């Protein structure tokens, strides 16, 4: 099983950060752009670099969200633990038929 590690990101300047709807919508916007870029790459119509750049944009928006909402490392680690346990219960880390939903 592969472990994926994301690089450390720097959140935007505090003047740019607010715990508001716009902060949340930005994640959706960047994720939609990643989805389009990944689908284009999958179909051979887009570049891998563009897809990875869009992924980096998503990671940046997540870093900004964490900063704006003042989420702690402990809160995030606990949430990752809960999600990992849930995915383990669903058999997502074992070989077998792929069921996304």
N, CA, C and O atoms as CSV, one atom per row, in Angstrom:
chain,resi,resn,atom,element,x,y,z
A,1,UNK,N,N,0.856,-1.177,0.000
A,1,UNK,CA,C,0.000,0.000,0.000
A,1,UNK,C,C,0.899,1.236,0.000
A,1,UNK,O,O,1.841,1.331,0.787
A,2,UNK,N,N,0.605,2.153,-0.868
A,2,UNK,CA,C,1.384,3.379,-0.990
A,2,UNK,C,C,0.897,4.418,0.017
A,2,UNK,O,O,-0.305,4.611,0.198
A,3,UNK,N,N,1.842,5.078,0.662
A,3,UNK,CA,C,1.522,6.214,1.529
A,3,UNK,C,C,1.801,7.481,0.735
A,3,UNK,O,O,2.849,7.601,0.100
A,4,UNK,N,N,0.884,8.407,0.766
A,4,UNK,CA,C,1.022,9.658,0.021
A,4,UNK,C,C,1.295,10.770,1.020
A,4,UNK,O,O,0.547,10.958,1.979
A,5,UNK,N,N,2.362,11.495,0.787
A,5,UNK,CA,C,2.721,12.615,1.649
A,5,UNK,C,C,2.643,13.894,0.826
A,5,UNK,O,O,3.179,13.965,-0.280
A,6,UNK,N,N,1.983,14.888,1.366
A,6,UNK,CA,C,1.884,16.175,0.689
A,6,UNK,C,C,2.958,17.105,1.239
A,6,UNK,O,O,3.280,17.047,2.426
A,7,UNK,N,N,3.506,17.950,0.397
A,7,UNK,CA,C,4.497,18.911,0.881
A,7,UNK,C,C,3.861,19.912,1.846
A,7,UNK,O,O,2.644,20.101,1.857
A,8,UNK,N,N,4.698,20.538,2.642
A,8,UNK,CA,C,4.235,21.606,3.518
A,8,UNK,C,C,3.926,22.826,2.667
A,8,UNK,O,O,4.713,23.214,1.804
A,9,UNK,N,N,2.778,23.419,2.920
A,9,UNK,CA,C,2.386,24.617,2.180
A,9,UNK,C,C,2.331,25.799,3.129
A,9,UNK,O,O,2.132,25.630,4.331
A,10,UNK,N,N,2.506,26.981,2.594
A,10,UNK,CA,C,2.380,28.210,3.356
A,10,UNK,C,C,1.028,28.826,3.042
A,10,UNK,O,O,0.696,29.076,1.884
A,11,UNK,N,N,0.254,29.067,4.091
A,11,UNK,CA,C,-1.042,29.714,3.893
A,11,UNK,C,C,-0.830,31.158,3.461
A,11,UNK,O,O,0.205,31.761,3.743
A,12,UNK,N,N,-1.809,31.691,2.785
A,12,UNK,CA,C,-1.750,33.082,2.340
A,12,UNK,C,C,-1.652,34.031,3.541
A,12,UNK,O,O,-1.884,33.638,4.685
A,13,UNK,N,N,-1.313,35.251,3.259
A,13,UNK,CA,C,-1.203,36.292,4.284
A,13,UNK,C,C,-2.517,36.374,5.068
A,13,UNK,O,O,-3.589,36.209,4.485
A,14,UNK,N,N,-2.449,36.628,6.380
A,14,UNK,CA,C,-3.677,36.723,7.184
A,14,UNK,C,C,-4.715,37.704,6.643
A,14,UNK,O,O,-5.912,37.502,6.851
A,15,UNK,N,N,-4.287,38.751,5.960
A,15,UNK,CA,C,-5.244,39.684,5.362
A,15,UNK,C,C,-6.129,39.006,4.316
A,15,UNK,O,O,-7.234,39.467,4.030
A,16,UNK,N,N,-5.635,37.919,3.757
A,16,UNK,CA,C,-6.370,37.193,2.715
A,16,UNK,C,C,-7.260,36.095,3.290
A,16,UNK,O,O,-8.005,35.459,2.545
A,17,UNK,N,N,-7.199,35.864,4.583
A,17,UNK,CA,C,-7.873,34.735,5.205
A,17,UNK,C,C,-9.112,35.172,5.974
A,17,UNK,O,O,-9.071,36.106,6.775
A,18,UNK,N,N,-10.199,34.484,5.716
A,18,UNK,CA,C,-11.437,34.687,6.475
A,18,UNK,C,C,-12.160,33.349,6.566
A,18,UNK,O,O,-12.187,32.580,5.605
A,19,UNK,N,N,-12.733,33.085,7.709
A,19,UNK,CA,C,-13.537,31.874,7.886
A,19,UNK,C,C,-14.947,32.182,7.368
A,19,UNK,O,O,-15.887,32.367,8.140
A,20,UNK,N,N,-15.061,32.229,6.044
A,20,UNK,CA,C,-16.328,32.611,5.432
A,20,UNK,C,C,-16.686,31.674,4.282
A,20,UNK,O,O,-15.942,30.752,3.948
A,21,UNK,N,N,-17.837,31.936,3.694
A,21,UNK,CA,C,-18.324,31.099,2.599
A,21,UNK,C,C,-17.375,31.135,1.400
A,21,UNK,O,O,-17.178,30.118,0.734
A,22,UNK,N,N,-16.798,32.284,1.129
A,22,UNK,CA,C,-15.886,32.409,-0.012
A,22,UNK,C,C,-14.700,31.452,0.126
A,22,UNK,O,O,-14.244,30.871,-0.859
A,23,UNK,N,N,-14.207,31.295,1.352
A,23,UNK,CA,C,-13.089,30.375,1.612
A,23,UNK,C,C,-13.489,28.948,1.240
A,23,UNK,O,O,-12.693,28.199,0.675
A,24,UNK,N,N,-14.718,28.584,1.558
A,24,UNK,CA,C,-15.216,27.238,1.271
A,24,UNK,C,C,-15.461,27.059,-0.227
A,24,UNK,O,O,-15.096,26.031,-0.799
A,25,UNK,N,N,-16.069,28.041,-0.851
A,25,UNK,CA,C,-16.382,27.958,-2.274
A,25,UNK,C,C,-15.102,27.863,-3.113
A,25,UNK,O,O,-15.093,27.216,-4.160
A,26,UNK,N,N,-14.042,28.495,-2.661
A,26,UNK,CA,C,-12.772,28.443,-3.390
A,26,UNK,C,C,-12.275,27.001,-3.496
A,26,UNK,O,O,-11.704,26.614,-4.516
A,27,UNK,N,N,-12.490,26.208,-2.447
A,27,UNK,CA,C,-12.099,24.793,-2.502
A,27,UNK,C,C,-12.878,24.085,-3.602
A,27,UNK,O,O,-12.305,23.320,-4.378
A,28,UNK,N,N,-14.175,24.336,-3.669
A,28,UNK,CA,C,-15.009,23.717,-4.707
A,28,UNK,C,C,-14.561,24.134,-6.108
A,28,UNK,O,O,-14.485,23.308,-7.017
A,29,UNK,N,N,-14.270,25.411,-6.269
A,29,UNK,CA,C,-13.830,25.925,-7.565
A,29,UNK,C,C,-12.541,25.243,-8.020
A,29,UNK,O,O,-12.440,24.765,-9.150
A,30,UNK,N,N,-11.571,25.207,-7.132
A,30,UNK,CA,C,-10.278,24.608,-7.495
A,30,UNK,C,C,-10.395,23.104,-7.708
A,30,UNK,O,O,-9.717,22.546,-8.570
A,31,UNK,N,N,-11.251,22.443,-6.929
A,31,UNK,CA,C,-11.460,21.007,-7.103
A,31,UNK,C,C,-12.136,20.721,-8.442
A,31,UNK,O,O,-11.811,19.733,-9.101
A,32,UNK,N,N,-13.066,21.574,-8.845
A,32,UNK,CA,C,-13.711,21.412,-10.156
A,32,UNK,C,C,-12.682,21.555,-11.276
A,32,UNK,O,O,-12.716,20.808,-12.254
A,33,UNK,N,N,-11.773,22.513,-11.133
A,33,UNK,CA,C,-10.731,22.698,-12.141
A,33,UNK,C,C,-9.805,21.478,-12.192
A,33,UNK,O,O,-9.372,21.075,-13.272
A,34,UNK,N,N,-9.500,20.889,-11.032
A,34,UNK,CA,C,-8.699,19.664,-11.007
A,34,UNK,C,C,-9.440,18.527,-11.704
A,34,UNK,O,O,-8.842,17.761,-12.459
A,35,UNK,N,N,-10.734,18.422,-11.451
A,35,UNK,CA,C,-11.526,17.370,-12.067
A,35,UNK,C,C,-11.493,17.469,-13.590
A,35,UNK,O,O,-11.331,16.461,-14.276
A,36,UNK,N,N,-11.646,18.669,-14.111
A,36,UNK,CA,C,-11.598,18.875,-15.561
A,36,UNK,C,C,-10.215,18.530,-16.102
A,36,UNK,O,O,-10.095,17.833,-17.110
A,37,UNK,N,N,-9.176,19.015,-15.436
A,37,UNK,CA,C,-7.808,18.772,-15.905
A,37,UNK,C,C,-7.470,17.279,-15.864
A,37,UNK,O,O,-6.824,16.768,-16.779
A,38,UNK,N,N,-7.898,16.581,-14.817
A,38,UNK,CA,C,-7.631,15.143,-14.711
A,38,UNK,C,C,-8.383,14.365,-15.782
A,38,UNK,O,O,-7.846,13.425,-16.368
A,39,UNK,N,N,-9.620,14.758,-16.033
A,39,UNK,CA,C,-10.395,14.080,-17.066
A,39,UNK,C,C,-9.789,14.335,-18.447
A,39,UNK,O,O,-9.722,13.425,-19.273
A,40,UNK,N,N,-9.348,15.570,-18.696
A,40,UNK,CA,C,-8.686,15.871,-19.966
A,40,UNK,C,C,-7.414,15.034,-20.125
A,40,UNK,O,O,-7.149,14.495,-21.199
A,41,UNK,N,N,-6.635,14.931,-19.052
A,41,UNK,CA,C,-5.402,14.129,-19.099
A,41,UNK,C,C,-5.730,12.664,-19.363
A,41,UNK,O,O,-5.083,12.012,-20.182
A,42,UNK,N,N,-6.729,12.159,-18.671
A,42,UNK,CA,C,-7.138,10.764,-18.831
A,42,UNK,C,C,-7.534,10.456,-20.268
A,42,UNK,O,O,-7.275,9.362,-20.768
A,43,UNK,N,N,-8.166,11.426,-20.935
A,43,UNK,CA,C,-8.609,11.239,-22.319
A,43,UNK,C,C,-7.510,11.559,-23.326
A,43,UNK,O,O,-7.724,11.450,-24.533
A,44,UNK,N,N,-6.328,11.956,-22.833
A,44,UNK,CA,C,-5.228,12.297,-23.741
A,44,UNK,C,C,-5.354,13.679,-24.341
A,44,UNK,O,O,-4.699,13.985,-25.338
A,45,UNK,N,N,-6.191,14.524,-23.746
A,45,UNK,CA,C,-6.434,15.869,-24.274
A,45,UNK,C,C,-5.793,16.969,-23.440
A,45,UNK,O,O,-5.891,18.145,-23.792
A,46,UNK,N,N,-5.148,16.613,-22.359
A,46,UNK,CA,C,-4.534,17.613,-21.483
A,46,UNK,C,C,-3.196,17.111,-20.993
A,46,UNK,O,O,-2.855,15.938,-21.151
A,47,UNK,N,N,-2.450,18.008,-20.399
A,47,UNK,CA,C,-1.117,17.631,-19.943
A,47,UNK,C,C,-1.111,17.200,-18.478
A,47,UNK,O,O,-1.937,17.640,-17.678
A,48,UNK,N,N,-0.177,16.347,-18.157
A,48,UNK,CA,C,0.018,15.912,-16.776
A,48,UNK,C,C,0.426,17.101,-15.909
A,48,UNK,O,O,-0.030,17.229,-14.773
A,49,UNK,N,N,1.289,17.976,-16.448
A,49,UNK,CA,C,1.715,19.158,-15.694
A,49,UNK,C,C,0.521,20.019,-15.306
A,49,UNK,O,O,0.442,20.498,-14.175
A,50,UNK,N,N,-0.397,20.215,-16.226
A,50,UNK,CA,C,-1.581,21.029,-15.916
A,50,UNK,C,C,-2.408,20.379,-14.814
A,50,UNK,O,O,-2.890,21.055,-13.905
A,51,UNK,N,N,-2.565,19.066,-14.902
A,51,UNK,CA,C,-3.323,18.350,-13.887
A,51,UNK,C,C,-2.657,18.501,-12.511
A,51,UNK,O,O,-3.337,18.754,-11.517
A,52,UNK,N,N,-1.348,18.348,-12.457
A,52,UNK,CA,C,-0.636,18.456,-11.184
A,52,UNK,C,C,-0.660,19.897,-10.672
A,52,UNK,O,O,-0.736,20.122,-9.464
A,53,UNK,N,N,-0.597,20.867,-11.573
A,53,UNK,CA,C,-0.732,22.270,-11.146
A,53,UNK,C,C,-2.096,22.519,-10.504
A,53,UNK,O,O,-2.193,23.237,-9.509
A,54,UNK,N,N,-3.132,21.937,-11.061
A,54,UNK,CA,C,-4.468,22.089,-10.484
A,54,UNK,C,C,-4.549,21.394,-9.124
A,54,UNK,O,O,-5.214,21.889,-8.214
A,55,UNK,N,N,-3.879,20.253,-8.983
A,55,UNK,CA,C,-3.817,19.592,-7.679
A,55,UNK,C,C,-3.137,20.505,-6.658
A,55,UNK,O,O,-3.595,20.623,-5.521
A,56,UNK,N,N,-2.045,21.149,-7.068
A,56,UNK,CA,C,-1.350,22.077,-6.163
A,56,UNK,C,C,-2.264,23.232,-5.757
A,56,UNK,O,O,-2.217,23.686,-4.613
A,57,UNK,N,N,-3.087,23.705,-6.680
A,57,UNK,CA,C,-4.057,24.757,-6.339
A,57,UNK,C,C,-5.046,24.266,-5.277
A,57,UNK,O,O,-5.393,25.003,-4.353
A,58,UNK,N,N,-5.496,23.017,-5.417
A,58,UNK,CA,C,-6.414,22.454,-4.416
A,58,UNK,C,C,-5.724,22.383,-3.060
A,58,UNK,O,O,-6.303,22.760,-2.041
A,59,UNK,N,N,-4.485,21.900,-3.050
A,59,UNK,CA,C,-3.756,21.807,-1.782
A,59,UNK,C,C,-3.578,23.184,-1.150
A,59,UNK,O,O,-3.672,23.329,0.069
A,60,UNK,N,N,-3.322,24.190,-1.977
A,60,UNK,CA,C,-3.180,25.550,-1.447
A,60,UNK,C,C,-4.480,26.030,-0.810
A,60,UNK,O,O,-4.464,26.634,0.262
A,61,UNK,N,N,-5.600,25.762,-1.469
A,61,UNK,CA,C,-6.881,26.196,-0.893
A,61,UNK,C,C,-7.166,25.460,0.414
A,61,UNK,O,O,-7.756,26.028,1.332
A,62,UNK,N,N,-6.749,24.200,0.498
A,62,UNK,CA,C,-6.931,23.461,1.751
A,62,UNK,C,C,-6.050,24.025,2.858
A,62,UNK,O,O,-6.481,24.124,4.007
A,63,UNK,N,N,-4.828,24.391,2.520
A,63,UNK,CA,C,-3.951,25.023,3.512
A,63,UNK,C,C,-4.557,26.338,3.992
A,63,UNK,O,O,-4.528,26.635,5.186
A,64,UNK,N,N,-5.099,27.115,3.078
A,64,UNK,CA,C,-5.734,28.378,3.449
A,64,UNK,C,C,-6.961,28.140,4.328
A,64,UNK,O,O,-7.198,28.885,5.278
A,65,UNK,N,N,-7.736,27.109,4.014
A,65,UNK,CA,C,-8.916,26.756,4.807
A,65,UNK,C,C,-8.508,26.388,6.237
A,65,UNK,O,O,-9.103,26.864,7.204
A,66,UNK,N,N,-7.490,25.540,6.356
A,66,UNK,CA,C,-6.992,25.132,7.675
A,66,UNK,C,C,-6.575,26.355,8.473
A,66,UNK,O,O,-6.874,26.459,9.663
A,67,UNK,N,N,-5.889,27.276,7.823
A,67,UNK,CA,C,-5.442,28.491,8.508
A,67,UNK,C,C,-6.624,29.389,8.885
A,67,UNK,O,O,-6.712,29.861,10.018
A,68,UNK,N,N,-7.519,29.618,7.943
A,68,UNK,CA,C,-8.648,30.527,8.187
A,68,UNK,C,C,-9.548,30.018,9.308
A,68,UNK,O,O,-10.047,30.801,10.116
A,69,UNK,N,N,-9.753,28.703,9.352
A,69,UNK,CA,C,-10.625,28.132,10.370
A,69,UNK,C,C,-9.863,27.696,11.621
A,69,UNK,O,O,-10.440,27.119,12.543
A,70,UNK,N,N,-8.571,27.978,11.639
A,70,UNK,CA,C,-7.711,27.707,12.798
A,70,UNK,C,C,-7.805,26.247,13.261
A,70,UNK,O,O,-7.871,25.959,14.456
A,71,UNK,N,N,-7.809,25.345,12.288
A,71,UNK,CA,C,-7.814,23.926,12.618
A,71,UNK,C,C,-6.435,23.539,13.141
A,71,UNK,O,O,-5.422,23.991,12.607
A,72,UNK,N,N,-6.388,22.716,14.168
A,72,UNK,CA,C,-5.107,22.323,14.746
A,72,UNK,C,C,-4.610,21.029,14.109
A,72,UNK,O,O,-5.387,20.268,13.534
A,73,UNK,N,N,-3.313,20.794,14.219
A,73,UNK,CA,C,-2.744,19.542,13.732
A,73,UNK,C,C,-3.399,18.347,14.422
A,73,UNK,O,O,-3.648,17.318,13.793
A,74,UNK,N,N,-3.676,18.489,15.722
A,74,UNK,CA,C,-4.317,17.399,16.460
A,74,UNK,C,C,-5.721,17.115,15.936
A,74,UNK,O,O,-6.112,15.954,15.820
A,75,UNK,N,N,-6.482,18.155,15.620
A,75,UNK,CA,C,-7.827,17.959,15.073
A,75,UNK,C,C,-7.766,17.240,13.729
A,75,UNK,O,O,-8.547,16.327,13.463
A,76,UNK,N,N,-6.833,17.663,12.894
A,76,UNK,CA,C,-6.697,17.045,11.569
A,76,UNK,C,C,-6.243,15.604,11.707
A,76,UNK,O,O,-6.773,14.725,11.027
A,77,UNK,N,N,-5.271,15.343,12.573
A,77,UNK,CA,C,-4.786,13.973,12.778
A,77,UNK,C,C,-5.902,13.075,13.294
A,77,UNK,O,O,-6.030,11.932,12.856
A,78,UNK,N,N,-6.707,13.580,14.217
A,78,UNK,CA,C,-7.826,12.788,14.739
A,78,UNK,C,C,-8.840,12.484,13.633
A,78,UNK,O,O,-9.344,11.365,13.540
A,79,UNK,N,N,-9.134,13.472,12.807
A,79,UNK,CA,C,-10.082,13.273,11.707
A,79,UNK,C,C,-9.539,12.263,10.699
A,79,UNK,O,O,-10.283,11.410,10.217
A,80,UNK,N,N,-8.259,12.353,10.381
A,80,UNK,CA,C,-7.637,11.392,9.462
A,80,UNK,C,C,-7.720,9.990,10.057
A,80,UNK,O,O,-7.978,9.023,9.340
A,81,UNK,N,N,-7.504,9.880,11.359
A,81,UNK,CA,C,-7.633,8.582,12.016
A,81,UNK,C,C,-9.039,8.019,11.894
A,81,UNK,O,O,-9.214,6.832,11.621
A,82,UNK,N,N,-10.043,8.867,12.096
A,82,UNK,CA,C,-11.438,8.414,11.969
A,82,UNK,C,C,-11.755,7.982,10.540
A,82,UNK,O,O,-12.398,6.955,10.324
A,83,UNK,N,N,-11.305,8.768,9.572
A,83,UNK,CA,C,-11.573,8.441,8.167
A,83,UNK,C,C,-10.840,7.156,7.772
A,83,UNK,O,O,-11.392,6.318,7.058
A,84,UNK,N,N,-9.606,7.004,8.233
A,84,UNK,CA,C,-8.838,5.787,7.937
A,84,UNK,C,C,-9.536,4.566,8.513
A,84,UNK,O,O,-9.648,3.543,7.839
A,85,UNK,N,N,-10.007,4.661,9.754
A,85,UNK,CA,C,-10.715,3.538,10.374
A,85,UNK,C,C,-11.976,3.206,9.582
A,85,UNK,O,O,-12.275,2.034,9.352
A,86,UNK,N,N,-12.704,4.218,9.169
A,86,UNK,CA,C,-13.926,4.009,8.387
A,86,UNK,C,C,-13.594,3.322,7.055
A,86,UNK,O,O,-14.280,2.384,6.651
A,87,UNK,N,N,-12.556,3.787,6.389
A,87,UNK,CA,C,-12.165,3.183,5.110
A,87,UNK,C,C,-11.650,1.764,5.298
A,87,UNK,O,O,-11.864,0.907,4.441
A,88,UNK,N,N,-10.976,1.509,6.407
A,88,UNK,CA,C,-10.510,0.152,6.707
A,88,UNK,C,C,-11.718,-0.774,6.891
A,88,UNK,O,O,-11.734,-1.891,6.374
A,89,UNK,N,N,-12.724,-0.303,7.629
A,89,UNK,CA,C,-13.947,-1.091,7.832
A,89,UNK,C,C,-14.631,-1.411,6.506
A,89,UNK,O,O,-15.223,-2.479,6.349
A,90,UNK,N,N,-14.552,-0.499,5.571
A,90,UNK,CA,C,-15.175,-0.698,4.256
A,90,UNK,C,C,-14.299,-1.530,3.315
A,90,UNK,O,O,-14.706,-1.829,2.192
A,91,UNK,N,N,-13.095,-1.904,3.772
A,91,UNK,CA,C,-12.212,-2.735,2.954
A,91,UNK,C,C,-11.475,-1.986,1.864
A,91,UNK,O,O,-11.028,-2.596,0.893
A,92,UNK,N,N,-11.338,-0.687,2.002
A,92,UNK,CA,C,-10.726,0.122,0.944
A,92,UNK,C,C,-9.216,-0.071,0.810
A,92,UNK,O,O,-8.632,0.307,-0.205
A,93,UNK,N,N,-8.585,-0.651,1.821
A,93,UNK,CA,C,-7.133,-0.850,1.775
A,93,UNK,C,C,-6.762,-2.279,1.384
A,93,UNK,O,O,-5.585,-2.639,1.373
A,94,UNK,N,N,-7.770,-3.093,1.065
A,94,UNK,CA,C,-7.538,-4.467,0.645
A,94,UNK,C,C,-7.821,-4.608,-0.845
A,94,UNK,O,O,-8.568,-3.812,-1.413
A,95,UNK,N,N,-7.231,-5.610,-1.476
A,95,UNK,CA,C,-7.567,-5.834,-2.880
A,95,UNK,C,C,-9.012,-6.294,-3.001
A,95,UNK,O,O,-9.588,-6.841,-2.061
A,96,UNK,N,N,-9.569,-6.068,-4.146
A,96,UNK,CA,C,-10.951,-6.499,-4.376
A,96,UNK,C,C,-11.643,-5.590,-5.357
A,96,UNK,O,O,-11.029,-4.696,-5.938
A,97,UNK,N,N,-12.920,-5.824,-5.537
A,97,UNK,CA,C,-13.711,-5.042,-6.467
A,97,UNK,C,C,-13.776,-3.586,-6.009
A,97,UNK,O,O,-13.967,-3.302,-4.826
A,98,UNK,N,N,-13.617,-2.690,-6.944
A,98,UNK,CA,C,-13.674,-1.259,-6.655
A,98,UNK,C,C,-15.109,-0.791,-6.576
A,98,UNK,O,O,-15.867,-0.904,-7.539
A,99,UNK,N,N,-15.475,-0.263,-5.423
A,99,UNK,CA,C,-16.793,0.324,-5.224
A,99,UNK,C,C,-16.582,1.694,-4.605
A,99,UNK,O,O,-16.166,1.803,-3.451
A,100,UNK,N,N,-16.864,2.719,-5.356
A,100,UNK,CA,C,-16.598,4.078,-4.904
A,100,UNK,C,C,-17.725,4.627,-4.036
A,100,UNK,O,O,-17.480,5.494,-3.198
A,101,UNK,N,N,-18.934,4.151,-4.211
A,101,UNK,CA,C,-20.060,4.720,-3.483
A,101,UNK,C,C,-20.859,3.653,-2.787
A,101,UNK,O,O,-21.850,3.958,-2.122
